[in-house]
Amino acid sequence: MTIRFDGRVAIVTGAGRGLGRSHALGLAARGAKVVIADFDPSVEGAPLAASEVSGEIRARGGEAIAVGANVADQGSVQNMVDHVLARWGRVDVLINNAGILRDKTFAKMDLADFRLVLDVHVMGTVNCTKAVWDRMREQRYGRVVLTASASGLYGNFGQSNYGTAKAAMVGLMNVLHLEGEKHDIRTNILLPTAATKMTEGLFPEAVAELATPESITPGLLFLVCENAPSRVMLCAGAGSFARTLITETVGVHFSEADRTPENIAAAFDKISDPTGAVSVATAFQQTDKLIALARQP
């Protein structure tokens, strides 16, 4: 089955270059009307890069508009969404892609830079998703992608702010999946590894040649198609794709008399044994699992 987006309206943040540009072009090539959202504090309205991408799409026969929007500013985001709804009447796809880096070791990091990265990545994602959420509920259709990173799952030296922000995407996705399910709003995470302007100098040249934004976009298009899954963390880089799964070990129950830190230390290998590990769907499911373990004879 060919994946198409005819009649769908998609917003892509940070779409003036890099991954966002590639995602926007990919959506437009398959029929979507695309909003190229980007931000440059030195200019009013749409940045030049965003206008160039929208022009490129229109030159290829597609429909696109360029919008200047600071994702960290709720009012700016709402103005963007209001403009899109006035023009096209709906929003079907939201790609939360905009981001920044302010790398330093935690010891040397200014907390202002920590907050700034959280404002852009976490609150930027929240602002954009909140602005389209009610419309997606009303139209009973929505596809939302949050952009995370291996830095958030596994850590990366000098990225305590970025890693914290990207780890937050997991919690947000899990809740949005549960709350959007009955409205056919599907929320997923993309974890890209790409050589872009934001990551310039971080990859050896041989790796950068493989890890192009274009090698990642096919996975993004799958995550927002009509038959997309939900609550999936898709890792992508250099044309390779993998899925991150969070599982919980079976665990060990201790009687009240045996419930000591020394016994927990002695049994830690058994507590950590991945044999029989399961994925937990909700927080209360974990509670039920632990209570059931405690009630076993």
ChimeraX commands (.cxc) that place a marker at each C-alpha (Angstrom):
marker #1 position 0.00,0.00,0.00 radius 0.5
marker #1 position 1.35,3.39,-0.99 radius 0.5
marker #1 position 1.46,5.94,1.82 radius 0.5
marker #1 position -0.11,9.24,0.80 radius 0.5
marker #1 position -1.18,12.43,2.60 radius 0.5
marker #1 position -3.61,13.89,0.09 radius 0.5
marker #1 position -6.03,16.27,1.81 radius 0.5
marker #1 position -3.96,16.29,5.00 radius 0.5
marker #1 position -2.45,19.40,6.58 radius 0.5
marker #1 position 0.91,19.03,8.30 radius 0.5
marker #1 position 2.87,21.43,10.50 radius 0.5
marker #1 position 6.62,20.90,10.72 radius 0.5
marker #1 position 8.56,22.99,13.22 radius 0.5
marker #1 position 12.19,23.85,12.64 radius 0.5
marker #1 position 11.54,23.16,8.97 radius 0.5
marker #1 position 13.84,25.74,7.42 radius 0.5
marker #1 position 16.78,23.34,7.22 radius 0.5
marker #1 position 18.07,19.93,8.16 radius 0.5
marker #1 position 15.67,17.29,9.38 radius 0.5
marker #1 position 12.65,19.60,9.36 radius 0.5
marker #1 position 13.23,20.58,5.75 radius 0.5
marker #1 position 13.60,16.94,4.72 radius 0.5
marker #1 position 10.41,15.98,6.57 radius 0.5
marker #1 position 8.47,18.85,5.00 radius 0.5
marker #1 position 9.61,17.95,1.49 radius 0.5
marker #1 position 8.75,14.30,2.11 radius 0.5
marker #1 position 5.24,15.12,3.29 radius 0.5
marker #1 position 4.63,17.50,0.39 radius 0.5
marker #1 position 5.89,14.98,-2.16 radius 0.5
marker #1 position 3.16,12.62,-0.98 radius 0.5
marker #1 position 0.35,15.13,-1.18 radius 0.5
marker #1 position 0.26,16.98,2.15 radius 0.5
marker #1 position -0.29,20.69,2.52 radius 0.5
marker #1 position 2.69,21.70,4.63 radius 0.5
marker #1 position 3.31,24.52,7.07 radius 0.5
marker #1 position 7.01,25.37,7.16 radius 0.5
marker #1 position 7.46,26.76,10.67 radius 0.5
marker #1 position 10.77,28.24,11.74 radius 0.5
marker #1 position 12.09,31.06,13.88 radius 0.5
marker #1 position 14.71,33.77,13.55 radius 0.5
marker #1 position 14.60,36.42,16.29 radius 0.5
marker #1 position 16.30,38.92,13.99 radius 0.5
marker #1 position 13.44,39.04,11.47 radius 0.5
marker #1 position 9.69,39.55,11.60 radius 0.5
marker #1 position 7.53,36.89,10.00 radius 0.5
marker #1 position 8.88,33.82,8.27 radius 0.5
marker #1 position 12.66,33.40,8.14 radius 0.5
marker #1 position 14.26,33.27,4.71 radius 0.5
marker #1 position 15.09,29.58,5.10 radius 0.5
marker #1 position 11.43,28.71,5.72 radius 0.5
marker #1 position 10.31,30.77,2.73 radius 0.5
marker #1 position 12.85,29.01,0.54 radius 0.5
marker #1 position 11.55,25.58,1.56 radius 0.5
marker #1 position 7.92,26.55,0.96 radius 0.5
marker #1 position 8.93,28.00,-2.40 radius 0.5
marker #1 position 10.70,24.78,-3.27 radius 0.5
marker #1 position 7.55,22.80,-2.51 radius 0.5
marker #1 position 5.33,25.11,-4.56 radius 0.5
marker #1 position 7.80,24.94,-7.46 radius 0.5
marker #1 position 7.29,21.19,-7.45 radius 0.5
marker #1 position 3.52,21.60,-7.63 radius 0.5
marker #1 position 2.79,21.22,-3.93 radius 0.5
marker #1 position 1.07,23.47,-1.40 radius 0.5
marker #1 position 3.02,25.08,1.42 radius 0.5
marker #1 position 3.19,28.22,3.51 radius 0.5
marker #1 position 6.09,29.60,5.55 radius 0.5
marker #1 position 5.39,30.84,9.07 radius 0.5
marker #1 position 7.60,32.45,11.67 radius 0.5
marker #1 position 6.88,30.92,15.07 radius 0.5
marker #1 position 8.87,30.69,18.27 radius 0.5
marker #1 position 7.80,27.32,19.68 radius 0.5
marker #1 position 8.83,28.38,23.19 radius 0.5
marker #1 position 6.24,31.19,23.06 radius 0.5
marker #1 position 2.68,29.93,23.51 radius 0.5
marker #1 position 1.15,33.03,21.92 radius 0.5
marker #1 position 3.38,32.76,18.86 radius 0.5
marker #1 position 2.43,29.11,18.41 radius 0.5
marker #1 position -1.28,29.81,18.82 radius 0.5
marker #1 position -1.10,32.57,16.21 radius 0.5
marker #1 position 0.52,30.12,13.80 radius 0.5
marker #1 position -2.14,27.46,14.35 radius 0.5
marker #1 position -4.96,30.01,14.06 radius 0.5
marker #1 position -3.50,31.13,10.73 radius 0.5
marker #1 position -3.31,27.55,9.48 radius 0.5
marker #1 position -6.88,26.78,10.54 radius 0.5
marker #1 position -8.16,29.96,8.88 radius 0.5
marker #1 position -6.43,28.98,5.65 radius 0.5
marker #1 position -6.93,25.21,5.50 radius 0.5
marker #1 position -9.48,24.43,8.21 radius 0.5
marker #1 position -7.68,21.54,9.88 radius 0.5
marker #1 position -4.38,20.17,11.18 radius 0.5
marker #1 position -3.82,16.45,10.71 radius 0.5
marker #1 position -0.10,16.03,11.33 radius 0.5
marker #1 position 2.25,17.77,13.74 radius 0.5
marker #1 position 5.99,17.19,13.58 radius 0.5
marker #1 position 7.69,18.62,16.67 radius 0.5
marker #1 position 11.18,18.99,15.27 radius 0.5
marker #1 position 12.48,22.42,16.37 radius 0.5
marker #1 position 15.42,22.34,18.73 radius 0.5
marker #1 position 18.65,23.93,19.94 radius 0.5
marker #1 position 21.86,22.85,21.66 radius 0.5
marker #1 position 23.71,24.53,24.51 radius 0.5
marker #1 position 26.29,21.87,25.37 radius 0.5
marker #1 position 28.54,22.09,28.42 radius 0.5
marker #1 position 29.40,19.83,31.29 radius 0.5
marker #1 position 26.94,20.04,34.15 radius 0.5
marker #1 position 29.62,21.57,36.39 radius 0.5
marker #1 position 30.18,24.45,33.95 radius 0.5
marker #1 position 26.63,24.90,32.66 radius 0.5
marker #1 position 24.77,28.13,33.33 radius 0.5
marker #1 position 21.27,27.25,34.52 radius 0.5
marker #1 position 19.90,29.81,32.09 radius 0.5
marker #1 position 21.12,27.56,29.27 radius 0.5
marker #1 position 19.57,24.55,30.99 radius 0.5
marker #1 position 16.19,26.32,31.14 radius 0.5
marker #1 position 16.46,27.57,27.56 radius 0.5
marker #1 position 16.95,24.07,26.16 radius 0.5
marker #1 position 13.99,22.80,28.21 radius 0.5
marker #1 position 11.87,25.76,27.06 radius 0.5
marker #1 position 12.53,25.03,23.39 radius 0.5
marker #1 position 12.41,21.24,23.41 radius 0.5
marker #1 position 9.91,20.46,26.17 radius 0.5
marker #1 position 7.63,23.49,26.34 radius 0.5
marker #1 position 8.02,24.03,22.59 radius 0.5
marker #1 position 6.66,20.55,22.00 radius 0.5
marker #1 position 3.93,21.04,24.59 radius 0.5
marker #1 position 2.91,24.44,23.17 radius 0.5
marker #1 position 2.60,23.14,19.62 radius 0.5
marker #1 position 0.78,19.95,20.59 radius 0.5
marker #1 position -1.61,21.77,22.92 radius 0.5
marker #1 position -2.44,24.28,20.17 radius 0.5
marker #1 position -3.62,21.53,17.78 radius 0.5
marker #1 position -4.96,19.00,20.30 radius 0.5
marker #1 position -8.56,20.23,20.54 radius 0.5
marker #1 position -8.92,20.42,16.76 radius 0.5
marker #1 position -7.55,16.90,16.38 radius 0.5
marker #1 position -10.03,15.68,19.00 radius 0.5
marker #1 position -12.90,17.42,17.20 radius 0.5
marker #1 position -12.00,16.00,13.80 radius 0.5
marker #1 position -11.23,12.62,15.41 radius 0.5
marker #1 position -7.92,12.34,13.64 radius 0.5
marker #1 position -4.37,13.37,14.46 radius 0.5
marker #1 position -0.82,12.19,14.03 radius 0.5
marker #1 position 1.81,13.68,16.36 radius 0.5
marker #1 position 5.54,13.03,16.37 radius 0.5
marker #1 position 7.84,14.09,19.19 radius 0.5
marker #1 position 11.55,14.22,18.47 radius 0.5
marker #1 position 13.74,12.63,21.11 radius 0.5
marker #1 position 17.37,11.50,21.10 radius 0.5
marker #1 position 19.64,8.72,22.25 radius 0.5
marker #1 position 21.10,11.38,24.54 radius 0.5
marker #1 position 17.85,11.29,26.48 radius 0.5
marker #1 position 17.69,7.50,26.70 radius 0.5
marker #1 position 21.35,6.66,27.21 radius 0.5
marker #1 position 23.12,9.93,28.01 radius 0.5
marker #1 position 25.84,11.89,26.27 radius 0.5
marker #1 position 28.70,13.78,27.88 radius 0.5
marker #1 position 28.03,17.51,28.10 radius 0.5
marker #1 position 24.32,17.27,27.34 radius 0.5
marker #1 position 22.56,17.21,30.71 radius 0.5
marker #1 position 20.08,19.86,29.53 radius 0.5
marker #1 position 19.43,18.26,26.14 radius 0.5
marker #1 position 19.29,14.75,27.57 radius 0.5
marker #1 position 16.78,15.84,30.21 radius 0.5
marker #1 position 14.60,17.51,27.59 radius 0.5
marker #1 position 14.67,14.52,25.26 radius 0.5
marker #1 position 13.92,12.04,28.06 radius 0.5
marker #1 position 10.80,14.08,28.81 radius 0.5
marker #1 position 9.43,13.15,25.39 radius 0.5
marker #1 position 8.94,9.56,26.57 radius 0.5
marker #1 position 6.62,10.53,29.40 radius 0.5
marker #1 position 4.71,12.96,27.21 radius 0.5
marker #1 position 4.23,10.39,24.44 radius 0.5
marker #1 position 2.92,7.76,26.85 radius 0.5
marker #1 position 0.24,10.05,28.25 radius 0.5
marker #1 position -0.76,11.57,24.90 radius 0.5
marker #1 position -1.12,8.05,23.50 radius 0.5
marker #1 position -3.53,7.09,26.28 radius 0.5
marker #1 position -5.54,10.31,26.13 radius 0.5
marker #1 position -5.68,10.52,22.34 radius 0.5
marker #1 position -6.43,6.88,21.58 radius 0.5
marker #1 position -10.24,7.14,21.53 radius 0.5
marker #1 position -10.01,10.17,19.20 radius 0.5
marker #1 position -7.69,8.39,16.72 radius 0.5
marker #1 position -4.80,10.65,17.70 radius 0.5
marker #1 position -1.62,8.61,17.47 radius 0.5
marker #1 position 1.55,9.84,19.11 radius 0.5
marker #1 position 5.02,8.50,18.42 radius 0.5
marker #1 position 8.66,9.40,18.99 radius 0.5
marker #1 position 11.39,9.69,16.38 radius 0.5
marker #1 position 14.98,9.32,17.63 radius 0.5
marker #1 position 17.14,10.51,14.73 radius 0.5
marker #1 position 20.88,10.39,14.22 radius 0.5
marker #1 position 21.63,12.94,11.52 radius 0.5
marker #1 position 24.37,15.28,10.40 radius 0.5
marker #1 position 22.71,18.70,10.38 radius 0.5
marker #1 position 23.71,22.28,11.11 radius 0.5
marker #1 position 22.78,21.71,14.76 radius 0.5
marker #1 position 25.13,18.71,15.02 radius 0.5
marker #1 position 27.85,20.16,12.80 radius 0.5
marker #1 position 31.27,18.91,13.86 radius 0.5
marker #1 position 29.94,16.11,16.06 radius 0.5
marker #1 position 30.26,13.36,13.44 radius 0.5
marker #1 position 33.32,12.17,11.48 radius 0.5
marker #1 position 33.03,13.00,7.78 radius 0.5
marker #1 position 32.50,9.36,6.79 radius 0.5
marker #1 position 29.59,9.07,9.23 radius 0.5
marker #1 position 28.09,12.42,8.21 radius 0.5
marker #1 position 27.96,11.30,4.59 radius 0.5
marker #1 position 25.73,8.38,5.59 radius 0.5
marker #1 position 23.67,10.06,8.33 radius 0.5
marker #1 position 21.74,12.44,6.10 radius 0.5
marker #1 position 18.35,13.91,7.04 radius 0.5
marker #1 position 16.89,12.26,3.93 radius 0.5
marker #1 position 17.86,8.84,5.26 radius 0.5
marker #1 position 15.56,9.39,8.27 radius 0.5
marker #1 position 12.44,10.95,6.74 radius 0.5
marker #1 position 10.92,7.66,5.42 radius 0.5
marker #1 position 10.60,6.51,9.04 radius 0.5
marker #1 position 8.95,9.79,9.99 radius 0.5
marker #1 position 6.43,9.42,7.15 radius 0.5
marker #1 position 5.52,5.96,8.43 radius 0.5
marker #1 position 4.93,7.30,11.95 radius 0.5
marker #1 position 2.34,9.83,10.72 radius 0.5
marker #1 position 0.53,7.85,8.03 radius 0.5
marker #1 position -3.12,6.84,8.25 radius 0.5
marker #1 position -2.24,3.35,9.46 radius 0.5
marker #1 position 0.51,4.53,11.77 radius 0.5
marker #1 position 1.18,2.78,15.06 radius 0.5
marker #1 position 1.03,4.69,18.34 radius 0.5
marker #1 position 3.39,4.83,21.31 radius 0.5
marker #1 position 6.36,3.76,19.20 radius 0.5
marker #1 position 9.93,4.97,19.68 radius 0.5
marker #1 position 11.57,4.65,16.27 radius 0.5
marker #1 position 15.34,5.05,16.04 radius 0.5
marker #1 position 16.63,6.17,12.65 radius 0.5
marker #1 position 19.98,6.93,11.09 radius 0.5
marker #1 position 21.79,6.38,7.78 radius 0.5
marker #1 position 18.85,4.40,6.40 radius 0.5
marker #1 position 18.81,2.00,9.36 radius 0.5
marker #1 position 15.81,1.76,11.67 radius 0.5
marker #1 position 15.31,0.16,15.07 radius 0.5
marker #1 position 12.72,0.30,17.82 radius 0.5
marker #1 position 13.39,1.15,21.47 radius 0.5
marker #1 position 11.29,-0.84,23.92 radius 0.5
marker #1 position 10.96,-0.21,27.66 radius 0.5
marker #1 position 10.51,-3.39,29.67 radius 0.5
marker #1 position 10.34,-4.25,33.36 radius 0.5
marker #1 position 11.81,-7.34,34.94 radius 0.5
marker #1 position 9.63,-9.84,36.80 radius 0.5
marker #1 position 11.09,-8.73,40.11 radius 0.5
marker #1 position 11.47,-10.29,43.53 radius 0.5
marker #1 position 9.19,-10.05,46.55 radius 0.5
marker #1 position 10.57,-9.94,50.09 radius 0.5
marker #1 position 8.59,-10.73,53.22 radius 0.5
marker #1 position 8.47,-8.01,55.82 radius 0.5
marker #1 position 11.11,-9.78,57.90 radius 0.5
marker #1 position 13.44,-10.12,54.90 radius 0.5
marker #1 position 12.86,-6.60,53.52 radius 0.5
marker #1 position 16.32,-5.17,54.17 radius 0.5
marker #1 position 18.75,-3.29,51.96 radius 0.5
marker #1 position 21.27,-6.08,52.50 radius 0.5
marker #1 position 18.88,-8.70,51.12 radius 0.5
marker #1 position 18.00,-6.46,48.19 radius 0.5
marker #1 position 21.71,-6.08,47.42 radius 0.5
marker #1 position 22.18,-9.85,47.63 radius 0.5
marker #1 position 19.26,-10.46,45.27 radius 0.5
marker #1 position 20.02,-7.62,42.87 radius 0.5
marker #1 position 21.15,-9.93,40.06 radius 0.5
marker #1 position 17.84,-11.79,40.29 radius 0.5
marker #1 position 15.91,-8.49,40.46 radius 0.5
marker #1 position 17.75,-7.44,37.28 radius 0.5
marker #1 position 17.26,-10.73,35.41 radius 0.5
marker #1 position 15.62,-9.84,32.06 radius 0.5
marker #1 position 14.07,-13.30,31.67 radius 0.5
marker #1 position 10.31,-12.84,31.43 radius 0.5
marker #1 position 10.52,-9.04,31.30 radius 0.5
marker #1 position 7.33,-7.34,30.10 radius 0.5
marker #1 position 6.25,-4.01,28.67 radius 0.5
marker #1 position 4.00,-2.06,31.03 radius 0.5
marker #1 position 1.14,-0.15,29.43 radius 0.5
marker #1 position 0.11,2.17,32.30 radius 0.5
marker #1 position 1.44,3.26,35.68 radius 0.5
marker #1 position -1.32,1.34,37.45 radius 0.5
marker #1 position -0.43,-1.80,35.51 radius 0.5
marker #1 position 2.98,-1.67,37.19 radius 0.5
marker #1 position 1.25,-1.32,40.57 radius 0.5
marker #1 position -0.96,-4.32,39.80 radius 0.5
marker #1 position 2.12,-6.33,38.76 radius 0.5
marker #1 position 4.00,-5.60,41.98 radius 0.5
marker #1 position 0.93,-6.30,44.15 radius 0.5
marker #1 position 0.36,-9.60,42.36 radius 0.5
marker #1 position 4.00,-10.51,43.03 radius 0.5
marker #1 position 3.50,-9.74,46.71 radius 0.5
marker #1 position 0.39,-11.96,46.88 radius 0.5
marker #1 position 2.06,-15.00,45.40 radius 0.5
marker #1 position 2.31,-17.85,47.90 radius 0.5
marker link #1:1,2 radius 0.2
marker link #1:2,3 radius 0.2
marker link #1:3,4 radius 0.2
marker link #1:4,5 radius 0.2
marker link #1:5,6 radius 0.2
marker link #1:6,7 radius 0.2
marker link #1:7,8 radius 0.2
marker link #1:8,9 radius 0.2
marker link #1:9,10 radius 0.2
marker link #1:10,11 radius 0.2
marker link #1:11,12 radius 0.2
marker link #1:12,13 radius 0.2
marker link #1:13,14 radius 0.2
marker link #1:14,15 radius 0.2
marker link #1:15,16 radius 0.2
marker link #1:16,17 radius 0.2
marker link #1:17,18 radius 0.2
marker link #1:18,19 radius 0.2
marker link #1:19,20 radius 0.2
marker link #1:20,21 radius 0.2
marker link #1:21,22 radius 0.2
marker link #1:22,23 radius 0.2
marker link #1:23,24 radius 0.2
marker link #1:24,25 radius 0.2
marker link #1:25,26 radius 0.2
marker link #1:26,27 radius 0.2
marker link #1:27,28 radius 0.2
marker link #1:28,29 radius 0.2
marker link #1:29,30 radius 0.2
marker link #1:30,31 radius 0.2
marker link #1:31,32 radius 0.2
marker link #1:32,33 radius 0.2
marker link #1:33,34 radius 0.2
marker link #1:34,35 radius 0.2
marker link #1:35,36 radius 0.2
marker link #1:36,37 radius 0.2
marker link #1:37,38 radius 0.2
marker link #1:38,39 radius 0.2
marker link #1:39,40 radius 0.2
marker link #1:40,41 radius 0.2
marker link #1:41,42 radius 0.2
marker link #1:42,43 radius 0.2
marker link #1:43,44 radius 0.2
marker link #1:44,45 radius 0.2
marker link #1:45,46 radius 0.2
marker link #1:46,47 radius 0.2
marker link #1:47,48 radius 0.2
marker link #1:48,49 radius 0.2
marker link #1:49,50 radius 0.2
marker link #1:50,51 radius 0.2
marker link #1:51,52 radius 0.2
marker link #1:52,53 radius 0.2
marker link #1:53,54 radius 0.2
marker link #1:54,55 radius 0.2
marker link #1:55,56 radius 0.2
marker link #1:56,57 radius 0.2
marker link #1:57,58 radius 0.2
marker link #1:58,59 radius 0.2
marker link #1:59,60 radius 0.2
marker link #1:60,61 radius 0.2
marker link #1:61,62 radius 0.2
marker link #1:62,63 radius 0.2
marker link #1:63,64 radius 0.2
marker link #1:64,65 radius 0.2
marker link #1:65,66 radius 0.2
marker link #1:66,67 radius 0.2
marker link #1:67,68 radius 0.2
marker link #1:68,69 radius 0.2
marker link #1:69,70 radius 0.2
marker link #1:70,71 radius 0.2
marker link #1:71,72 radius 0.2
marker link #1:72,73 radius 0.2
marker link #1:73,74 radius 0.2
marker link #1:74,75 radius 0.2
marker link #1:75,76 radius 0.2
marker link #1:76,77 radius 0.2
marker link #1:77,78 radius 0.2
marker link #1:78,79 radius 0.2
marker link #1:79,80 radius 0.2
marker link #1:80,81 radius 0.2
marker link #1:81,82 radius 0.2
marker link #1:82,83 radius 0.2
marker link #1:83,84 radius 0.2
marker link #1:84,85 radius 0.2
marker link #1:85,86 radius 0.2
marker link #1:86,87 radius 0.2
marker link #1:87,88 radius 0.2
marker link #1:88,89 radius 0.2
marker link #1:89,90 radius 0.2
marker link #1:90,91 radius 0.2
marker link #1:91,92 radius 0.2
marker link #1:92,93 radius 0.2
marker link #1:93,94 radius 0.2
marker link #1:94,95 radius 0.2
marker link #1:95,96 radius 0.2
marker link #1:96,97 radius 0.2
marker link #1:97,98 radius 0.2
marker link #1:98,99 radius 0.2
marker link #1:99,100 radius 0.2
marker link #1:100,101 radius 0.2
marker link #1:101,102 radius 0.2
marker link #1:102,103 radius 0.2
marker link #1:103,104 radius 0.2
marker link #1:104,105 radius 0.2
marker link #1:105,106 radius 0.2
marker link #1:106,107 radius 0.2
marker link #1:107,108 radius 0.2
marker link #1:108,109 radius 0.2
marker link #1:109,110 radius 0.2
marker link #1:110,111 radius 0.2
marker link #1:111,112 radius 0.2
marker link #1:112,113 radius 0.2
marker link #1:113,114 radius 0.2
marker link #1:114,115 radius 0.2
marker link #1:115,116 radius 0.2
marker link #1:116,117 radius 0.2
marker link #1:117,118 radius 0.2
marker link #1:118,119 radius 0.2
marker link #1:119,120 radius 0.2
marker link #1:120,121 radius 0.2
marker link #1:121,122 radius 0.2
marker link #1:122,123 radius 0.2
marker link #1:123,124 radius 0.2
marker link #1:124,125 radius 0.2
marker link #1:125,126 radius 0.2
marker link #1:126,127 radius 0.2
marker link #1:127,128 radius 0.2
marker link #1:128,129 radius 0.2
marker link #1:129,130 radius 0.2
marker link #1:130,131 radius 0.2
marker link #1:131,132 radius 0.2
marker link #1:132,133 radius 0.2
marker link #1:133,134 radius 0.2
marker link #1:134,135 radius 0.2
marker link #1:135,136 radius 0.2
marker link #1:136,137 radius 0.2
marker link #1:137,138 radius 0.2
marker link #1:138,139 radius 0.2
marker link #1:139,140 radius 0.2
marker link #1:140,141 radius 0.2
marker link #1:141,142 radius 0.2
marker link #1:142,143 radius 0.2
marker link #1:143,144 radius 0.2
marker link #1:144,145 radius 0.2
marker link #1:145,146 radius 0.2
marker link #1:146,147 radius 0.2
marker link #1:147,148 radius 0.2
marker link #1:148,149 radius 0.2
marker link #1:149,150 radius 0.2
marker link #1:150,151 radius 0.2
marker link #1:151,152 radius 0.2
marker link #1:152,153 radius 0.2
marker link #1:153,154 radius 0.2
marker link #1:154,155 radius 0.2
marker link #1:155,156 radius 0.2
marker link #1:156,157 radius 0.2
marker link #1:157,158 radius 0.2
marker link #1:158,159 radius 0.2
marker link #1:159,160 radius 0.2
marker link #1:160,161 radius 0.2
marker link #1:161,162 radius 0.2
marker link #1:162,163 radius 0.2
marker link #1:163,164 radius 0.2
marker link #1:164,165 radius 0.2
marker link #1:165,166 radius 0.2
marker link #1:166,167 radius 0.2
marker link #1:167,168 radius 0.2
marker link #1:168,169 radius 0.2
marker link #1:169,170 radius 0.2
marker link #1:170,171 radius 0.2
marker link #1:171,172 radius 0.2
marker link #1:172,173 radius 0.2
marker link #1:173,174 radius 0.2
marker link #1:174,175 radius 0.2
marker link #1:175,176 radius 0.2
marker link #1:176,177 radius 0.2
marker link #1:177,178 radius 0.2
marker link #1:178,179 radius 0.2
marker link #1:179,180 radius 0.2
marker link #1:180,181 radius 0.2
marker link #1:181,182 radius 0.2
marker link #1:182,183 radius 0.2
marker link #1:183,184 radius 0.2
marker link #1:184,185 radius 0.2
marker link #1:185,186 radius 0.2
marker link #1:186,187 radius 0.2
marker link #1:187,188 radius 0.2
marker link #1:188,189 radius 0.2
marker link #1:189,190 radius 0.2
marker link #1:190,191 radius 0.2
marker link #1:191,192 radius 0.2
marker link #1:192,193 radius 0.2
marker link #1:193,194 radius 0.2
marker link #1:194,195 radius 0.2
marker link #1:195,196 radius 0.2
marker link #1:196,197 radius 0.2
marker link #1:197,198 radius 0.2
marker link #1:198,199 radius 0.2
marker link #1:199,200 radius 0.2
marker link #1:200,201 radius 0.2
marker link #1:201,202 radius 0.2
marker link #1:202,203 radius 0.2
marker link #1:203,204 radius 0.2
marker link #1:204,205 radius 0.2
marker link #1:205,206 radius 0.2
marker link #1:206,207 radius 0.2
marker link #1:207,208 radius 0.2
marker link #1:208,209 radius 0.2
marker link #1:209,210 radius 0.2
marker link #1:210,211 radius 0.2
marker link #1:211,212 radius 0.2
marker link #1:212,213 radius 0.2
marker link #1:213,214 radius 0.2
marker link #1:214,215 radius 0.2
marker link #1:215,216 radius 0.2
marker link #1:216,217 radius 0.2
marker link #1:217,218 radius 0.2
marker link #1:218,219 radius 0.2
marker link #1:219,220 radius 0.2
marker link #1:220,221 radius 0.2
marker link #1:221,222 radius 0.2
marker link #1:222,223 radius 0.2
marker link #1:223,224 radius 0.2
marker link #1:224,225 radius 0.2
marker link #1:225,226 radius 0.2
marker link #1:226,227 radius 0.2
marker link #1:227,228 radius 0.2
marker link #1:228,229 radius 0.2
marker link #1:229,230 radius 0.2
marker link #1:230,231 radius 0.2
marker link #1:231,232 radius 0.2
marker link #1:232,233 radius 0.2
marker link #1:233,234 radius 0.2
marker link #1:234,235 radius 0.2
marker link #1:235,236 radius 0.2
marker link #1:236,237 radius 0.2
marker link #1:237,238 radius 0.2
marker link #1:238,239 radius 0.2
marker link #1:239,240 radius 0.2
marker link #1:240,241 radius 0.2
marker link #1:241,242 radius 0.2
marker link #1:242,243 radius 0.2
marker link #1:243,244 radius 0.2
marker link #1:244,245 radius 0.2
marker link #1:245,246 radius 0.2
marker link #1:246,247 radius 0.2
marker link #1:247,248 radius 0.2
marker link #1:248,249 radius 0.2
marker link #1:249,250 radius 0.2
marker link #1:250,251 radius 0.2
marker link #1:251,252 radius 0.2
marker link #1:252,253 radius 0.2
marker link #1:253,254 radius 0.2
marker link #1:254,255 radius 0.2
marker link #1:255,256 radius 0.2
marker link #1:256,257 radius 0.2
marker link #1:257,258 radius 0.2
marker link #1:258,259 radius 0.2
marker link #1:259,260 radius 0.2
marker link #1:260,261 radius 0.2
marker link #1:261,262 radius 0.2
marker link #1:262,263 radius 0.2
marker link #1:263,264 radius 0.2
marker link #1:264,265 radius 0.2
marker link #1:265,266 radius 0.2
marker link #1:266,267 radius 0.2
marker link #1:267,268 radius 0.2
marker link #1:268,269 radius 0.2
marker link #1:269,270 radius 0.2
marker link #1:270,271 radius 0.2
marker link #1:271,272 radius 0.2
marker link #1:272,273 radius 0.2
marker link #1:273,274 radius 0.2
marker link #1:274,275 radius 0.2
marker link #1:275,276 radius 0.2
marker link #1:276,277 radius 0.2
marker link #1:277,278 radius 0.2
marker link #1:278,279 radius 0.2
marker link #1:279,280 radius 0.2
marker link #1:280,281 radius 0.2
marker link #1:281,282 radius 0.2
marker link #1:282,283 radius 0.2
marker link #1:283,284 radius 0.2
marker link #1:284,285 radius 0.2
marker link #1:285,286 radius 0.2
marker link #1:286,287 radius 0.2
marker link #1:287,288 radius 0.2
marker link #1:288,289 radius 0.2
marker link #1:289,290 radius 0.2
marker link #1:290,291 radius 0.2
marker link #1:291,292 radius 0.2
marker link #1:292,293 radius 0.2
marker link #1:293,294 radius 0.2
marker link #1:294,295 radius 0.2
marker link #1:295,296 radius 0.2
marker link #1:296,297 radius 0.2
view
